[in-house]
Amino acid sequence: MSERGAEFFGRWITDNVMRGKVGADILSVAELTTKLFADAKAAGISEEEIEEEVGSAYEAILAAIVGSKDAGKP
């Protein structure tokens, strides 16, 4: 198991999703997933390391986007 994959994903979500205005449409999530894997590769972390910890990266990014939009709602 790769704890560093989960840690990288958490930092990446904070930097790329939580601090920005992103849409929850299919293209935005797909583009973010591609960017996640490119950034991870540059950091020496494989797609498999991330997905063995968080499951589907696409679904995890979508959940983060939807969750961040719902955070301010009662």
Sequence and secondary structure as in RCSB ss.txt:
>XXXX:A:sequence
MSERGAEFFGRWITDNVMRGKVGADILSVAELTTKLFADAKAAGISEEEIEEEVGSAYEAILAAIVGSKDAGKP
>XXXX:A:secstr
  HHHHHHHHHHHIIIIITS    SHHHHHHHHHHHHHHHHHTT  HHHHHHHHS HHHHHHHHHHHHHHTT  
